Structure formats: structure tokens, C-alpha cells
Amino acid sequence: MDYGLEKGKLLISEPFMQDVNFKKTVVLVCDYREEDGTVGFVLNKQTNLNINDLLFDFPEFESRVYYGGPVGVDTIHYIHCKGDIIDDSRVIIPGLFWGGSFEKIKFLITAELLKPGDIKFFIGYSGWSPGQLEEEMDEKSWILGDMDKNYAFSNKIPDMWHHVLNSKGDNYKVIADMSDSFSLN
């Protein structure tokens, strides 16, 4: 079955998802290959940490860190809009990139050519082995959405799940307004 899964798509958790890692989350798919699996980052789970709380040899930089997902929580990842000047960046969608040279990022921050609104850091990532995400799609755990690069750096993090569902239109507006409790619907 063709689910429409590909890099640059959003996975929007269905309203009754019980997994605390993904409850009311919006996950950006950064890599999708049927034979290798899927990698993505939760866009709307901000931590209380700043990047300088985690990296001691990093230039002073006012950038919050986000919870990317439950896999590899001892790793740091990043998406950004500066793929034209950050070597080895991978295109997610036009104007939005994943990874790239960490040394170049530090240099660009020091040179004040990379601002907090240009990059988003994550602890861990969301990962699915081959076929696992497709099974979750069959179970209706996720709603597929289109990525707007503005979502990546939005300041409206707590409302992102609701906003993204509302932007999908009619039936999804109803889903976005559903209560977490079955008894209240």
C-alpha cells in the first residue's frame, strides 16, 4: 500500500495516542527508505535545556533544545535553513536541511552568520525499522501531513499539533478539537 511516506512529510499523532513519546506530536520525516527505515524529529517538544547546557566547547548561543524522539537520547541532531553555507547538509524540502558540518556551524555562530532562528537542535530522534512505520500507519496511529518550513522554527510550539491538523481542513479540524478523554467526546 502506498502511504505517501517520504522525507519532508509530517507525521501527526492521532488524538488518542497513548505513547508518551508521541502524544500530540508533529514529527518531521527527514529520511524514509522502505528497505532501511525512517528517521525523523519531533518538532513540538521543547526541553528546558539550552544548547550550551549540553555542549561545553560550543559558542554562546541562545537556542533551546528539543526532544527529537526516544532513540539515541545521548545524541544531538539539528535541522536548519542554511544548507547553502553548511557543508554536507542534506535537503529535507527546499529551504530546510538536516545535519551538516558541526565545525562549520560553530564557526558560523561565532561569525554571527547563524542565528537561533536559523537552526533547531534535538536530543535523540524518532526512528522506525523497515515496515514498522507502515504498520503504525495501518493502525491509524499517524496522520500524514505536508511540511511547511515555517513549522520547523515556529514559536508556537505548544499549539503546533492543533494548528497542523486544523490546516488540513474539515474533518481534521474536528479531530484537532477532540479532548484527550474518550468520555468528553
Residue pairs with C-beta under 8 A, 6 or more apart in sequence:
1 134
1 138
3 134
3 137
3 144
4 144
5 29
5 32
5 38
5 133
5 134
5 137
5 144
6 29
6 32
7 29
7 30
7 31
7 32
7 92
7 93
8 28
8 29
8 92
8 93
8 96
8 147
9 29
9 32
9 144
9 145
9 146
9 147
10 26
10 27
10 28
10 29
10 144
10 145
10 146
10 147
10 151
10 164
11 26
11 27
11 29
11 40
11 133
11 142
11 143
11 144
11 145
12 25
12 26
12 27
12 142
12 143
12 144
12 145
12 161
12 164
12 165
13 22
13 23
13 24
13 25
13 26
13 27
13 141
13 142
13 143
13 161
14 140
14 141
14 142
14 143
14 175
15 24
15 175
15 176
15 178
15 180
16 178
16 180
16 182
17 23
17 24
17 141
21 42
21 69
21 70
21 126
22 42
22 126
24 44
24 161
25 42
25 43
25 44
25 45
25 161
26 42
26 43
26 44
26 145
26 151
26 160
26 161
26 164
27 40
27 41
27 42
27 43
27 69
27 126
28 40
28 41
28 43
28 79
28 92
28 147
28 151
28 152
29 38
29 39
29 40
30 39
30 40
30 41
30 79
30 90
30 92
30 98
31 38
31 39
31 40
31 90
31 98
32 38
32 39
32 133
34 130
34 131
34 134
35 130
36 130
37 127
37 128
37 129
37 130
37 132
37 133
38 126
38 127
38 128
38 132
38 133
39 125
39 126
39 127
40 69
40 125
40 126
40 127
41 66
41 68
41 69
41 77
41 79
41 122
41 125
41 126
42 66
42 67
42 68
42 69
42 122
42 126
43 66
43 120
43 151
43 152
43 154
43 157
43 160
44 66
44 157
44 158
44 160
44 161
45 66
45 67
45 157
46 64
46 65
46 66
46 67
46 157
47 64
47 65
47 66
47 67
47 123
49 64
49 65
49 123
50 61
50 62
50 63
50 64
50 65
51 58
51 61
51 63
51 64
51 65
51 76
51 121
52 58
52 60
52 61
53 65
54 65
54 76
54 123
55 76
58 106
58 109
59 106
59 109
59 110
61 109
61 116
62 116
63 116
63 119
63 120
63 121
64 121
65 76
65 121
65 122
65 123
66 120
66 121
66 122
66 123
67 122
67 123
67 124
68 77
68 122
68 123
68 124
68 125
68 126
69 122
69 124
69 125
69 126
69 127
70 124
70 126
71 124
71 125
71 126
71 127
72 124
72 125
72 127
73 123
73 124
74 124
75 123
75 124
75 125
76 121
76 122
76 123
77 98
77 99
77 121
77 122
77 124
77 125
78 98
78 99
78 100
78 105
78 119
78 120
78 121
78 122
79 92
79 96
79 97
79 98
79 119
79 120
79 122
79 152
80 86
80 89
80 96
80 97
80 100
80 105
80 114
80 118
80 119
80 120
81 95
81 96
81 97
81 118
81 119
81 149
81 152
81 153
82 89
82 97
82 108
82 114
82 118
82 119
83 89
83 90
83 91
83 97
83 100
85 104
85 108
85 113
86 97
86 100
86 101
86 104
86 105
86 108
87 100
87 101
87 104
88 99
88 100
88 101
89 97
89 98
89 99
89 100
90 97
90 98
90 99
90 100
91 97
92 98
92 147
93 147
93 149
94 149
95 149
96 147
96 149
96 152
105 114
105 119
108 114
117 153
118 153
120 152
120 153
128 136
133 142
136 142
137 144
143 165
143 168
143 172
143 175
145 164
145 165
145 167
145 168
151 160
151 164
154 160
156 163
161 176
162 176
162 177
165 172
165 173
165 175
165 176
166 172
166 173
166 176
178 185
179 185
